[in-house]
Amino acid sequence: KRYLLGRNIPNHKIEVIPHGEFSFFAQYSKGSVRGIKGNNILFFGRITRYKGIDYLIEAGKLVKERIPDATVTIAGAGGFTRYKRMIGSDSSFTVLNRFIADEEVAELFQKASVVVLPYVDGSQSGVISIAYAFKKPVVATNVGNFSEMVENGKTGFVVPPKDSEALAAALVEVLSNGDLRRAMGENGHKFMEEAFTWDKIADRTLATYRQALEYRKGELNYP
């Protein structure tokens, strides 16, 4: 929405419909993922520059200083050469730089302690919905609609983009407090069930198209 407003699209012509839930992943049993242990921070999705992997790597190393058993899993296809150099020989990072099958998606989220979206740009992501389906807290940057999907302090934390220290601090807070982590996971799951079922997403989508058609026919006037 901010992107469109910044390009002079009137507010009344914009309707943002969030991504629906992804609870179907929970039907899968364990896949073949190995080597994930400790307080695991999960990044899941295609590897592209706007997703801020470099800031996650920096933050992961800072988290490790505070929480020695912290680990970071980066799972997804895409160009990874520059990030591989940043990680070096640090064994606390697990990289699955390939297509991830549905069964593995389920296992990755089951094993995660927290899910992270360190994006520097973007609009929305289904990853948040998957995290909530598995009752995992989310730490995300304040880009796109992430601040609408992640209720700061309740379902996770929202931090400024391009700020490794703020990202690390939020991750440390989640990982170091089991009660908070579990509460955020439960809150996220409840939030998803209340607001992001596909029936509700479909209703909102249909309502938006109906309104657009009515405007088109001249049955309604724009404010």
N, C-alpha and C positions, 0 to 999 in steps of 0.2 A: 504494500500500500504506500509506504514511504517513497518507494521508487517511482510510482506513478504520480504521486502528488508532486514530487520533485520535477516532473516533466509536465506540470501544469494541467494534469487531468483533474477535473473537479471532484471533490470528495464524494458528492452524491452519485457520481457515476461509477464508483468503485465498490465492489462487494468482495471481501476476502473470505473464501471458504477453506477451512483448514483440512489437512490430510486426515483421512479416516484411520481407524484402529487396525492393528495387525495381529490380532490375537490368534489367528490361525497358525502362526508359527509354533505356538505352544503345544500343538498336537504331535510334534515330532519328538522321537526319543533321541538319545545322544548320537552324535555323529562321530567323525574320526579326528576331531581336533585334539591335539596333544600339546603338552608343555605349558599350559596356562595355570598359574598358581598365584598364591598370595592375594594381597589387596589389588585386584585387577581393574585397571582403567581400560575401557573398550572404546576404540574408534572403529566404526563400521561404515562402509560405503566406498564408492569409487574414489580413487586417489586423484585429486585435481588441486591446483594451486589455491583456489579460492576457499578451500576447506581448512587452511591454516595448519597443516601437519607440522610445519617447522616450529610453530608456536607450541604445539602439543609436545614435541620432542624436548624443547627447552623446559617446558613446565614439568614434564615427566621426570627429568633429572633433578629438578628442584624438589619435587614431591619425595623422591627417593632419599634425599638428605634428611627429611623429617620422618618418613615412614620407610624403614629399611626393607620391608618385604613388599613394597609397592611394585607392581609390574604394569606394563602398558602393552596392550594388544592392538595392532593396527591391521585391520582385515578389509581387503577390497582390491579390485583390479585397478590398473592405471600406472602411470610413470612414477617410479620410486627411486631412481638413481640418486638424485640430489639428497633425498632424505636418508638413504642408506649410509651415505658419507657422514651425515650428522649423527647417526646412531653409533657408528663405528662398531666397537666390540662389546658394547654395553649389553650384557645378557638379560637385563630386566625388560628389554623390549622383545616382543614376539611379533613377527611380521608375516602375514599371510597375504602376499601380493598376487592374488589370483581371483578367479570367480569363486564365490562362496555359495555352496549348495544350501537349500532350505534347511536340511537337517543340521548342517554346521552353523547356520544362523542361530537356530534354537540353542545349540550348545554354547556358542559364544556369549549369548545374552544370559544364559543360566549361570555361567561361570563368572560373569562380570560383577564387580562390586558397584561400579558407577559407569554410566555411559557419557561420553564427552563429544561435543560438537564445537570444535575450536575455530569455526568458520570466520573468514575475514569479509565475506560477502555471501549473498544468497537470499532466497525467498522463504522457502519452507522445506521440511525434510520429514520423510516417513520414519526416519530412525527414532525420533522422539516417541512416536506411537508404538514402535516395537519395544522400546525400553519400558514404557508404561505397561505393556502387555505382560512383561516379565517382572513387574514390580521393582524396577530399577530406577534410582534417582538419576537425574540428568544435569550435567553442567554444560551450559551452552553460552555462546557469545551473543551479544545484543545486536543481531542482524536479522533482517527479514521479519518473520512473525514469531521468532523464537521466544521473545518475551511474552507473547500471548499463549504459547504452548507450555512454557515452563514458568510456573508460579514461584518467583524468587523466595527462597526460604521455606517453601512448602512442598514442592515436588522436585526441587533441585535448586541450582543457583544460576543466575544470569550475570555474566561478567563482560567488561568491555572487550571488543576484538583487538587483536594484535598486542595483547598484554599477557605475557607468559607468567609474570609474577601473580597477577590477579587470578589467572586460571589455576595456577598451582595452589594458591591459598584456598580457593573454593574446593578443589579436589582433596586437599589435606583435611579440611573441615568435615567433608563427607566420610572420608576413609577412617578418620580417627574417632568417629562417634557412631557406634553401631546402632544405637537407638534412633538417632536422627536419620541414618541411612534407611533403616527399615520403615520409619514413619513416612519419609519422602516417597519410598517405593509404593507404599499402600495408598498414599494421597494421589500419586500419579495414576495408579491403576483405577482408582475411583473417578478421578477427573476424566480419564479416557472413556470409561463406561457411561458417564453422564453426558458427555458432550460430543464424543467422536465416533459413535456407532455409525455404520454405513447407512442405516435407515435415516438417521438425522442428517448426515452429509447429503444424502440423496434429496431429502425434503428441502434443504437449503438451496441446493443446486437448482431444483425444479422451480422453486419460488423466485430465484434470481432470474432465470430465463423467462418465466412468465411476466415478471415485472418489465424486463427488457422488451418483450413483445408488445406489452401494453403501451410502453413509451413510444415504441415504433409506430403503433397504430394511432397514436395521438389521443389514446383514452386517458392518459395521465400527462400532466405537464411536469417538466423538470422543475424543481424548486428554484 
